[in-house]
Amino acid sequence: MFKSYVESLFKSPGKRIKSLAKILFFILCGVSVISVIIAATDIAEIEPLQGFIYCVIGVILSVIVSWVSTIMIYAFGDICENVETIKTELKSQNNDTQQSGAAGVENYSSCQNLQNRE
């Protein structure tokens, strides 16, 4: 039971990495936006307009930085998923080729047998 659970954990890593990147993006956005708002309110007590400007710029930059930091993880998950798809397609093509190749060998050998009989 434990072995099958562990094997299922690593069955499709591409999808899991992409999901992890999405979750990480929202966590990073939330933490950074909250920290920017807290810092901006401290500045706003002294200079209200400057605090508002810092808050807006900080929120925009924090979302952009969160996106940039997680887009690489998401892209890696997408690459893993695509490689898995390519691998299954190549296996199916290889199986088709082997089956048609075996049929071709049988046809060739039966032709050889007919020629030997004549």
HELIX and SHEET records of a PDB file:
HELIX    1   1 PHE A    2  LEU A    9  1                                   8    
HELIX    2   2 PRO A   13  ILE A   46  1                                  34    
HELIX    3   3 PRO A   48  ARG A  117  1                                  70    
END                                                                             
